[in-house]
Structure formats: structure tokens, C-alpha cells
Amino acid sequence: MLYLVSTPIGNLKDISSRTLDTFKEVDLILAEDTRRTGMLLKHCLIQKKMSSYNDTNKERITSKIIEDLKSGLNIALVSDNGTPCISDPGFYLVREAIKNNLHISPIPGPTAFVSALICSGLPTDKFSFSGFLPKKEGKKTEIFNNLNDGTNIFYESPHRIIKTLKLLSEIHPDINIVIARELTKKFEDFIRGKARELYLDLKDKTLKGEIVLLLYK
């Protein structure tokens, strides 16, 4: 069995009893970052064999993982935090497992963009999630010029968020924006306003932490 195991996005108290049970029972944990997952396991007083699974090595090692699953091993896949396969390389492994008729089971838990959406105050009846925004301004401009109906949700780096707000203030000055920052952590913060207003308010500030950016025209 391949288990897709969700882990806390910040607050370790959000870990579920089912997640803990799965970690104890599997033969191997595949982690995007073994150091980060190792800290989580240490906090939970769990010792388990781990192996790295990320964008760099996924094509090289997936066939070996498939063979391990076929041999009867139970394996858990985790991302750095949140739900596997959401803006991480898990999709590649899941697709190969399906091709090989292997069993896959989700262990549900936190997902940053869903937590941001439900607290945003923006419409939740229709939304789209597009993962991380591209680094290049040209590609970002193309995305902002072709936003979907409903609430548009992206992940953005704290190092680029001010430039992104500037771009939005030029393309859609009156678009509704919510910046969800440091979700579930001590300094959790929601910043709401129009693009032009937010850029002027924040242009000389430094925003830190993981950021979810929500837009609604």
C-alpha cells in the first residue's frame, strides 16, 4: 500500500492520530526533505526508516519504489508540510503506482490553500488553485491577464510578494486580494484589500513566512 500522508503546515498539534498510526505501521517514509520530516518524527517520538523523494531524484528512484510496493512493503509519502501531491513531486509516483495496479490510500489533513480560502472572506463556491506563481514577470503577467472566474489561489515566495503586488496594482488595481501568511503558526496573519491599496501599504515592508495569495475580481 502507498499511503499519501498529510502533515501539519505549521502547528504540530494539527497532526492526526491516524497520521501517527500510519507512520508507526509503514516500512518506509518517503519525504521531500528528510531533515524536516525527521524533526516531525522526533517530536512525535517515532523512529522510522526514511528516504528522500523529490523533484531531483523522482525519475531515478520511482521504479525501485514501485518494486518495493509490489514486494509487499507499505510506504508513506509526505511533503515538506501539508498534503502530498499539492505543489510537490508526489503526482509522479502516484501515476506510476496506478499504472502498476497498486493500492493507494489518502491520510487526510491540512492543506495551506484550503485553510487560506475558508478564512479569506472571498467566495468559496468557485475557485481555482494554480500552485506556485512563476518567477519571471512575463509569465506572471500572462497569468494575471487571464484569471479564472471565481477566487484564484496561488503560492508565492515572501521574497517576491511585493513585486507581485506591484504588478497586480498595475494590471488590476481594484482587484480584491488576500495575503494569508504563516498559517496555523504563532504569527498567523491575513492581509486584505485592493491591489493598489495593499501595494502602497506594504511596498516598504518585509513579509516573512509561507504565503498564500488569493485574488477575486
Stockholm file with secondary structure:
# STOCKHOLM 1.0

chainA/1-217         MLYLVSTPIGNLKDISSRTLDTFKEVDLILAEDTRRTGMLLKHCLIQKKMSSYNDTNKERITSKIIEDLKSGLNIALVSDNGTPCISDPGFYLVREAIKNNLHISPIPGPTAFVSALICSGLPTDKFSFSGFLPKKEGKKTEIFNNLNDGTNIFYESPHRIIKTLKLLSEIHPDINIVIARELTKKFEDFIRGKARELYLDLKDKTLKGEIVLLLYK
#=GR chainA/1-217 SS CEEEECBCSSCGGGCCHHHHHHHHHCSEEEESSHHHHHHHHHHTTCCCCEEECSTTTHHHHHHHHHHHHHTTCCEEEECSSBCTTSSSTHHHHHHHHHHTTCCEEEECCCCHHHHHHHHHCSCCSSEEEEEECCSSHHHHHHHHTTCCSSEEEEEECTTTHHHHHHHHHHHCTTCEEEEEESTTSTTCEEEEEEHHHHHHHHTTSCCCSCEEEEEEC
#=GC SS_cons         CEEEECBCSSCGGGCCHHHHHHHHHCSEEEESSHHHHHHHHHHTTCCCCEEECSTTTHHHHHHHHHHHHHTTCCEEEECSSBCTTSSSTHHHHHHHHHHTTCCEEEECCCCHHHHHHHHHCSCCSSEEEEEECCSSHHHHHHHHTTCCSSEEEEEECTTTHHHHHHHHHHHCTTCEEEEEESTTSTTCEEEEEEHHHHHHHHTTSCCCSCEEEEEEC
//
